[in-house]
Amino acid sequence: MKLTKRNVKKLLGIDSDAALSRHFGLTRGAAFFWGDDSEIPETHQMALLKERPVLASKVFGAAQNKAS
């Protein structure tokens, strides 16, 4: 699973870009500029994985399955 804006919003139960921005402590409109199907910035991916370690198996497990 890639940590795209769409996937992260779904995982966090967030329905707006403003709420996603607030989750990461950013200005209200910051996430608006991230593409829905683009991965969120790496610094925010790492923060999310630190906050919710259980996601790591979904993210890295999917990457390992693709490599096999």
MOBEL-V279549 format. One record per backbone hydrogen bond with DSSP energy under -0.5 kcal/mol. NH is the residue of the N-H (numbers start at 1). CO is the residue of the C=O. Records with the same first field share a line. If there is no record, write none. Layout:
NH->CO, CO
//
This chain:
4->2
5->35, 38
6->36
8->4
9->5
10->6
11->7
12->8
13->9, 10
14->9
20->16
21->17
22->18
23->19
24->20
25->22
26->21
30->27
32->29
33->29, 30
34->31
38->35
40->3
44->41
45->41
46->42
47->43
48->44
49->45
50->46
51->47
52->48
55->52
56->53
57->53, 54
58->54
59->55
60->56
61->56, 57
62->58
63->59
64->60
65->61
66->62
67->63
68->64
//
